[in-house]
Amino acid sequence: MTYPEVVQELVDFEPTKEFFVGIDSDGCAMDAMDIKHQECFTPCYIKHWDLQPISTLARQTALFVNLGSITRGLNRWLALKQLLDLLRDRVEVAERGVTIPEYPELTDFTQAPDYPLSDKGIAAYYKDHPSETIERAIRWGDAVNDSIADMVHGCGPFPGVREAIEAMQADVDTMVVSATPVHALEYEWNAHGLAPYMKMIAGQEQGSKAEHVQYAASGKYDPEKIMLIGDAPGDRDAAKKAGCLYYPILPGNEKYSWQRFKDEALDKFLKGKYSGSYQEKLIDEFNSYLPDKVPWETISGNKDVPMPKVK
């Protein structure tokens, strides 16, 4: 099978150790997720999607979608659709006389099988399916990127990350697996001296996190010797899809999570004692941190938070 050049690098990767660990970046290893959503994504939602009349509700909903619920860490285009869908069904939005359009073109893009959920993917989709909505989505995405470049500086790793990564080096091939663009990842991980520990840095251009693990590790290591570390339900699900182990970083309790990994979970992983009841206990704890129901009144009466399907 022929792969794009950026993916072929993962396919061609050869193990140097017996174990493999993929590490997510924003909100997991790097303390950059909150500032990006609070100061960059959310203001751009409000500005570019005409949410000024409901800015307080929009901010609360956006932070719930991106940080505080089971959709934490969702791909930006799916999160955009999720935000608009939740606002459309929110009683307080209707009470203010605000109507959120359906934006079917955005739905069509997120479900189109041949277009990656990335900046390049939506640009290609617009070329083939031009519309005002997709043009607006691109403007919003560009504004988010510009805001991040302007705002997010010096946001380094959580306490304990460096020590945990150093503890893995003797036995584990470590790699960044993230939905963030590669250029941003390379800048952040190099700026804080962590890039030299990584065999590779994989971002949105190389596919999903599950694909990163599948391309780089599946079939090259024993399944019980492959792990994904992440802070979002999407990471948990990516590990399941890739057929590997999952170690959760608890949102808001990152220092403890990384300390526990270094002092306890890593040893169990290396000794083949991680899977089963120990992993299940950690995942149950992780699941309890992120609600699957909205805390506000809905027009439909349905408070369940739908987890969008990642194509």
Secondary structure as UniProt FT lines:
FT   HELIX           5..11
FT   STRAND          19..23
FT   TURN            27..29
FT   TURN            31..32
FT   HELIX           33..35
FT   HELIX           36..41
FT   HELIX           42..48
FT   TURN            49..50
FT   HELIX           52..54
FT   HELIX           55..66
FT   TURN            70..73
FT   HELIX           76..88
FT   HELIX           91..95
FT   TURN            96..97
FT   HELIX           104..111
FT   TURN            113..114
FT   HELIX           119..128
FT   HELIX           132..151
FT   TURN            159..160
FT   HELIX           161..168
FT   TURN            169..171
FT   STRAND          172..177
FT   HELIX           182..191
FT   TURN            192..193
FT   HELIX           195..197
FT   STRAND          200..202
FT   HELIX           204..206
FT   HELIX           209..216
FT   TURN            219..220
FT   HELIX           223..225
FT   STRAND          226..230
FT   HELIX           233..242
FT   STRAND          245..248
FT   TURN            251..252
FT   HELIX           254..260
FT   HELIX           261..265
FT   HELIX           266..270
FT   TURN            271..272
FT   TURN            275..276
FT   HELIX           277..287
FT   TURN            288..289
//
